[in-house]
Structure formats: C-alpha cells, structure tokens
Amino acid sequence: MNTAQSAALLERARTVIPGGVNSPVRAFTQVGGTPRFITSAKGSRLYDADGNSYIDLVNAWGPMILGHGHPDVIAAMREQLEVGMSYGAPTEAEIKLAELIISMVPNIERVRLTNSGTEACMTAVRLARAVTDRTVIVKASGCYHGHADPFLVGAGSGVLTLGIPSSPGVPHTTTSDTIVIPFNDLEAVDDVFRRYRPACIIIEPVAGNMGCIPPDAGYLEGLRERCDSWQTLLIFDEVMTGFRLAPGGAQECFGVMADIVVFGKVIGGGMPIGAIAGRAEILDRLAPVGDVYQAGTLSGNPLATACGITTLSTLQQQPQIYSRLAQQTAALARGIEDTLQWHNIPATVNRCGSMMSVHVGITEMRNLSDARRQDVEVFTSMFHHLLRHGVMLPPSAFETWFISAALTDDDVSDILSAISSWSASVRRGVTMPSAS
C-alpha cells in the first residue's frame, strides 16, 4: 500500500503542528506507522492522500452515525451557508435543535448548547457544585470527559493510549477534589460517598474511552439509588452514547434517569458542538436567568445546528436506522468472535448498540484494570493487517469502534475476511509487520 503522500504530509505537519496532529490519538503513537491524511469521505468509506480507500470504523470518533456525506445533511449545510456562517446572536435553529433534543430524550426540559463535549462536561460539573453547594466530584477510572483540568485524573481515550497518568500543567489543587473509582464497582461508590458526600458523579453510562464497556446489570440503577440517598447529582456523559444507542440515548436504553446529561458528537452531525441538558430547576441556574456562568462565542453555531437538526430529524423519522445499526454491529461482533475462537485466539468482543471493541488476550472486559491486561502488541498487528486490507480501525486498543448506517453487508464481509486472514497468520505464527 502506497503511503508516500501521507508520510510527506506528516513530515510537513510536524514543522508547524505539535506532533503533526491536532488531537494526539491521530498520530498512531500506540500502533506506529504513518497516520493516513484523509482527503475525502463518502458513505462508509474514507479516502487518503495516496488514493487508498478504507471502510471506516472510526466515523470521526462517533458523530457520523448516518455515514459520510449524507445528502440531507449536506443540503442543510449548503442552505445555511447561503445565509450566514455565524452571527453571535440568537437564531431559531438553536430553538429547533433544543426542542428536538427534548422531544427525543426522556427527563429533559432545558438544553444549553456549547462548542464541544469538553465544554459541556465542564459546565455540568460547575452546575452540580453550585446546585449542591459541595466541591468533590467523582469519576470512573478510564472514563474520559474531555481535557479540562479536573478530568485529567485516571482518564481514558488519548490520555490512556499515550500512557499519561495525568498531565503536567494541571496543579494538584485543581484535581484534589476529583475522586477516581473503578467503573462497574458499586462498593467503591459506597465508600467514596460515605467519606466525601460529593456534589456529583460523572459517568459514561457505556464506557467508550477504554474500549466499549457496557454497565453491569444493576450498576446504573445502583448509582441512581445512591445519588438519591446522598442528594448527589448523577451526570451522564452521553457524548458518545447520546442518539447513538437509541433516540433517547442511554437513559432510554437502560431506563435510568440522570440529573444532568451531556451531549456531543451525533447532535452536530459531524460539526463541532456540545450540549448540557436536564430538568428546568437545575439548568435554570445557568446565566443569564441564574447565577452560574457559562458562555461561548460560537455556541449554537448556525452550521452546527443545521447539521444537528437534520441528523436528529432523520434518526427520529427513521427509527429503523437503529435496528439496522444493531443488526450490523451484532453480525460484525459475532463474526469476529467466531473467527478468533476458531483460531484459538483469546479475546473479548464487547458491544452495545452500534458501539463495539475487540480486546485480544483477555476473556473479560469490565473496567480499566481489565483493559490494561489486553495484548496491545497483538492488537497492533491486527490494526495494521486490517489497514493494509482497507479497513480503518481506531489506532488504539483503548478506543471504541463506531458503526455507521452506511456500512453495507459487503463491507461487513470484507472486514470479516480481513479478520480471518489475520487470525490465520497469527495461528500459524507468522510475524506481522508492525507498521504500515
């Protein structure tokens, strides 16, 4: 596979951009090799600067649930471009997007738009502290809630991929009120709540930043019960799961209601956006009606809201998209699991809706401790084998694979064929090239 143009672009980028990328995981640091510089995308496919085509299982890390270049989303963006890109003033589209979110998600009365999931998580914690008049927050190790200082403790995603326990430049005083507990561990929750009586616990209802890890049966219900008992706010970080697992996200899927919900990714249809949502009594503490400050120059950007309205409307009007996504993801996960078992390669294949991940060398995957035990070197060989066969996986063993509605049966067959040839090579003891 020719990657000369991507390699040249990487060298050029490194002269002006730290590491040559604008988000660390894109650098292929864990897996090695040349990150692909993408020039276009359509449907289920990515195309790089060397003309190579890839079936996309990253999907911009989740937002592209309808696939790339969906005609209705493109039309909505073009229509908005004709009348303006940004105004710094209220628009009707912001109202429409908020109304749409409220109509689809249970337990939501107010929505405040932001520019990113990180901003939304920052605001959610600030709001929880104000409402409860407490300072301590609780998060799960391996969960990632953006790169704001209070969250860079035991974080997942790129922080985990790069092996950074926390980040230089984040003072202890900023993180001293962040308590980290294992995911899927209610006993740890009990201990922390008794000791600290926190303002909130912020959790990914389905962990997606150390791989895809669904909650144990009763885990989310247990969090809700404990938060009620201690008057602690439950925050669901649904940046990944929101509108991806179901029209009503994880709250609909698991029947557990949070006090505050954070959204991103899918609600922008591929454009930068975030949102914080919840009951009126909580959200109305935000300025200008309340005393908790939050603002953003580009919040509610017209291009993002246009794409978001079209994406969510499509999902709402075509609920069969969700059943199709679940079927495709289940077929892919079962096929991979069967293939690995046939070749006696120990692995765990986790799935929830249209999110999944494959973890080689372990037979259980419930939390960060399990994630750290997987065989990253073997994953790396799988990653590069699939890349050479035209399949783009997330370039890290600690990330979730995202399926789009554009994925075809032929795509699934091609992915499984590549998995099969890789598995056969591993079984024969063939040394796989470590980078491509």
Secondary structure, DSSP 8 states (H G I E B T S, - for coil): ---HHHHHHHHHHHTTSGGG-SSGGGG-TTT-S----EEEEEBTEEEETTS-EEEESSGGGTT-TT-BT-HHHHHHHHHHHTT-S--SS--HHHHHHHHHHHHHSTT--EEEEESSHHHHHHHHHHHHHHHHT---EEEETT----SSGGG-BS--THHHHTT-SB-TT--HHHHTTEEEE-TT-HHHHHHHHHHH--SEEEE-SSB-SSS-B---TTHHHHHHHHHHHHT-EEEEE-TTTTTTSSTTHHHHHH----SEEEEEGGGGTTSS-EEEEE-HHHHTTBTTTSSB----TTTT-HHHHHHHHHHHHHHHH-THHHHHHHHHHHHHHHHHHHHHHHTT--EEEEEETTEEEEEET-S--SSHHHHHTS-HHHHHHHHHHHHHTTEE--SSTTS-EE--TT--HHHHHHHHHHHHHHHHHHHHT----S--
